[in-house]
Amino acid sequence: SKEIPLTIKAMALADQTLFVAGPPDLLNEEEAWENVYEAKTQQDAEAQLEALRGDKGSALWAVSAETGEKLSECALPSVPIYDGLAAAYGKLYVALADGNLVCLGPK
C-alpha cells in the first residue's frame, strides 16, 4: 500500500488502474490530535478546510492497482463530488462540484 497525498473524494477501478481524485491532503490528523491547541495545527486545519472547499486545487491520479505506483496525474478545475468518478468504454468521467462533467480518454 502507498500513501496518496489527496483527500480522496472519488475513485474508480478500471482493469489494473485505480483512479483517485480529490483536493490535497494537507493535515496529518495523528499529529493534529496530539497538538490540537498549537498555532501550526490550527493553521494546517484551516488550510485543509480551504482545500476541501476547493480553494487549493484538485487532482486526478492514475495508480497501479498492483504496485501502488503513480502512473499519471492531472489537475482538475474543481473538486470532484463524492463518488463522482466513473470509467466506461475506455473513458473516465469526473463530476465536479462546480457543476461540470469532465470526460477523459486516450489521445
C-alpha positions as CSV (number, residue, x, y, z in Angstrom):
1,S,0.0,0.0,0.0
2,K,1.1,3.6,-0.6
3,E,0.1,6.9,0.9
4,I,-1.6,9.2,-1.6
5,P,-1.4,12.9,-0.6
6,L,-5.1,13.6,-1.6
7,T,-8.3,13.7,0.3
8,I,-9.9,11.1,-1.9
9,K,-13.5,12.1,-2.8
10,A,-13.9,9.7,-5.7
11,M,-12.3,6.6,-7.1
12,A,-12.9,4.0,-9.8
13,L,-11.0,0.8,-10.8
14,A,-10.6,0.1,-14.5
15,D,-8.7,-3.1,-15.2
16,Q,-5.4,-2.8,-13.2
17,T,-5.6,1.0,-12.8
18,L,-7.1,2.8,-9.8
19,F,-8.2,6.3,-10.5
20,V,-8.5,8.6,-7.5
21,A,-9.5,12.3,-7.3
22,G,-9.7,15.0,-4.7
23,P,-8.1,18.0,-3.2
24,P,-4.7,17.9,-1.5
25,D,-4.4,16.3,1.9
26,L,-2.6,19.0,4.0
27,L,-3.3,17.8,7.5
28,N,-1.6,15.0,9.4
29,E,-4.6,14.0,11.6
30,E,-2.5,12.0,14.1
31,E,-0.1,14.9,14.7
32,A,-3.0,17.3,14.8
33,W,-4.8,15.4,17.6
34,E,-1.6,15.4,19.7
35,N,-1.0,19.1,19.2
36,V,-4.6,20.3,18.8
37,Y,-4.1,23.7,20.5
38,E,-0.9,24.7,18.8
39,A,-1.0,27.6,16.3
40,K,0.6,25.5,13.5
41,T,-2.1,22.8,13.9
42,Q,-4.8,25.5,13.7
43,Q,-3.2,26.9,10.6
44,D,-2.9,23.5,9.0
45,A,-6.5,22.7,9.9
46,E,-7.7,26.0,8.2
47,A,-5.6,25.1,5.1
48,Q,-7.2,21.7,5.0
49,L,-10.7,23.3,5.2
50,E,-9.8,25.6,2.3
51,A,-8.6,22.6,0.3
52,L,-11.8,20.8,0.9
53,R,-13.8,23.8,-0.3
54,G,-11.7,23.7,-3.5
55,D,-9.5,26.7,-2.8
56,K,-6.2,24.7,-3.2
57,G,-7.0,22.9,-6.4
58,S,-7.7,19.3,-7.0
59,A,-6.1,16.4,-8.8
60,L,-6.8,13.1,-10.6
61,W,-4.3,10.3,-10.2
62,A,-4.0,7.1,-12.1
63,V,-2.4,4.5,-9.8
64,S,-1.3,0.9,-10.5
65,A,-3.6,-1.4,-8.5
66,E,-0.8,-4.0,-8.4
67,T,2.1,-1.9,-7.2
68,G,0.6,1.3,-5.8
69,E,2.9,3.4,-8.0
70,K,1.5,6.7,-9.5
71,L,1.1,6.2,-13.3
72,S,0.0,9.8,-14.1
73,E,-1.6,12.9,-12.6
74,C,-3.6,15.8,-13.9
75,A,-5.1,18.9,-12.4
76,L,-8.9,19.2,-12.1
77,P,-10.6,22.6,-12.4
78,S,-12.8,21.9,-9.3
79,V,-13.1,19.4,-6.5
80,P,-14.9,16.2,-7.6
81,I,-18.2,15.4,-6.0
82,Y,-18.4,12.5,-3.6
83,D,-18.2,9.2,-5.6
84,G,-18.3,11.3,-8.8
85,L,-15.9,9.2,-10.9
86,A,-16.8,6.5,-13.4
87,A,-14.9,4.5,-16.1
88,A,-16.8,3.2,-19.1
89,Y,-15.9,2.3,-22.7
90,G,-12.3,3.4,-22.4
91,K,-13.2,6.9,-21.0
92,L,-13.1,8.3,-17.5
93,Y,-15.9,10.7,-16.3
94,V,-15.4,13.1,-13.4
95,A,-18.4,15.0,-11.9
96,L,-17.2,18.2,-10.3
97,A,-18.6,20.4,-7.5
98,D,-18.8,23.4,-9.8
99,G,-21.4,21.5,-11.9
100,N,-19.1,20.4,-14.8
101,L,-18.6,16.9,-16.1
102,V,-15.1,16.1,-17.4
103,C,-14.6,13.3,-19.9
104,L,-11.1,12.0,-20.3
105,G,-9.9,9.4,-22.8
106,P,-6.9,8.2,-24.8
107,K,-5.1,10.6,-27.1
